[in-house]
Amino acid sequence: MALERARQLVGEISTVPVEDPWEALAETAGELRSLKAVLRARVEELEQIRWRGESEQIRGELQAYMAILRDNANVQAQMAKIMLDERAVRIKEQQALMIRTAVERALREAGLEGEALERGRQAVGRHLKVIRGTVERTEAVAIERPGGA
């Protein structure tokens, strides 16, 4: 009966793709915080943290509270990682814009115009691709051999 009810409940769940991972994690973090408060109150009410049956076991309330603490820490770490990843993307975008602006100004300052300016832009693009490929290969080698070994 319980298994059938569980299957019915799972069948009622509709899945919706997560479009904003940050928002989804923030919602989960809020739920975890609320549940943590409820479980903390329950743990504080315990008169003992273990019970004895055939063997001594930690109370379920305490186990659930410890699990919530771990889950909460994991969600917060994931949120911090998203923030760092987004910041790294913004920094790379700013760096690219700075390089593009500097190159454009340098080409114009060198007196390039029209077709010559376009050839200069294309040459810079080719050289940046070569440099980028070299950097990516160097990073891949560094990852394969941590510590330069």
C-alpha positions in Angstrom: 0.0 0.0 0.0 2.7 2.5 0.9 4.8 1.6 -2.2 1.7 2.1 -4.4 1.1 5.5 -2.8 4.7 6.5 -3.3 4.5 5.6 -6.9 1.3 7.6 -7.3 2.9 10.6 -5.7 6.0 10.3 -8.0 3.7 10.0 -11.0 2.0 13.3 -10.0 5.3 15.2 -10.0 5.8 17.3 -13.0 9.3 18.2 -14.0 10.2 21.6 -15.2 13.7 22.4 -16.5 15.8 24.7 -14.3 16.5 27.9 -16.3 18.2 29.8 -13.5 20.4 27.5 -11.3 21.1 30.3 -8.9 17.4 30.9 -8.2 16.8 27.1 -7.9 19.6 26.8 -5.4 18.4 29.9 -3.5 14.9 28.4 -3.2 16.4 25.1 -2.0 18.6 26.9 0.5 15.6 28.7 1.9 13.8 25.4 2.3 16.8 23.8 4.0 17.1 26.7 6.4 13.4 26.4 7.4 13.8 22.6 7.8 17.0 23.1 9.7 15.3 25.4 12.2 12.5 22.8 12.7 14.9 19.9 13.2 17.2 22.0 15.5 14.2 22.6 17.8 13.4 18.9 17.8 17.1 18.1 18.7 17.1 20.6 21.5 14.0 18.9 23.0 15.8 15.5 23.1 16.6 14.2 26.5 19.1 11.8 25.0 20.8 11.5 21.6 21.0 7.8 21.6 18.5 5.0 22.2 19.0 1.4 22.9 17.2 -1.4 21.3 19.1 -4.5 20.4 22.0 -2.1 19.8 22.7 1.5 20.5 21.7 3.9 17.8 21.7 7.7 17.2 18.3 9.3 17.3 16.7 9.9 13.9 16.1 13.5 14.7 19.8 14.1 15.2 20.7 12.2 12.1 18.3 14.2 10.0 19.6 17.5 11.6 23.2 16.4 10.7 22.1 15.6 7.1 20.4 19.0 6.8 23.6 20.7 7.9 25.6 18.9 5.3 23.0 19.6 2.6 22.9 23.2 3.5 26.7 23.6 3.3 26.7 21.8 -0.1 24.0 24.1 -1.5 25.8 27.2 -0.2 29.1 26.0 -1.8 27.3 25.5 -5.1 25.9 29.0 -4.9 29.3 30.4 -4.2 30.7 28.5 -7.2 28.1 29.9 -9.5 28.9 33.4 -8.3 32.6 32.8 -8.9 31.9 31.3 -12.4 29.7 34.3 -13.3 32.3 36.7 -12.1 35.1 34.9 -14.1 32.9 35.2 -17.2 32.4 38.9 -16.7 36.1 39.5 -16.1 37.0 37.6 -19.3 34.4 39.6 -21.2 35.9 42.9 -19.9 39.4 41.7 -20.7 38.3 40.8 -24.3 36.7 44.3 -24.7 39.9 46.0 -23.4 42.1 44.0 -25.8 39.8 44.7 -28.7 39.7 48.4 -27.9 43.5 48.7 -27.5 44.1 46.8 -30.8 41.6 48.9 -32.7 43.2 52.1 -31.4 46.7 50.9 -32.1 45.8 50.0 -35.7 44.2 53.4 -36.3 47.1 55.2 -34.6 49.5 53.3 -36.9 47.5 55.0 -39.8 45.6 52.0 -41.0 42.3 52.7 -42.7 39.8 50.9 -44.9 41.1 47.6 -46.4 44.4 47.8 -44.5 42.6 48.3 -41.2 40.4 45.2 -42.0 43.5 43.1 -42.8 45.1 44.3 -39.6 42.0 43.2 -37.6 42.0 39.8 -39.3 45.7 39.3 -38.6 45.2 40.1 -34.9 42.3 37.6 -34.8 44.5 34.9 -36.3 47.3 35.5 -33.9 44.9 35.6 -30.9 43.6 32.2 -32.0 47.1 30.7 -32.1 47.9 32.2 -28.7 44.6 30.9 -27.3 45.3 27.4 -28.6 48.8 27.4 -27.1 47.5 28.6 -23.7 44.7 25.9 -23.7 47.3 23.2 -24.5 49.6 24.4 -21.8 46.7 24.5 -19.3 45.7 20.9 -20.3 49.2 19.7 -19.7 49.3 21.5 -16.3 46.1 19.7 -15.3 47.4 16.3 -16.4 50.6 16.9 -14.5 49.8 18.8 -11.3 52.7 20.4 -9.6 54.7 20.5 -12.8 55.7 16.8 -12.4 
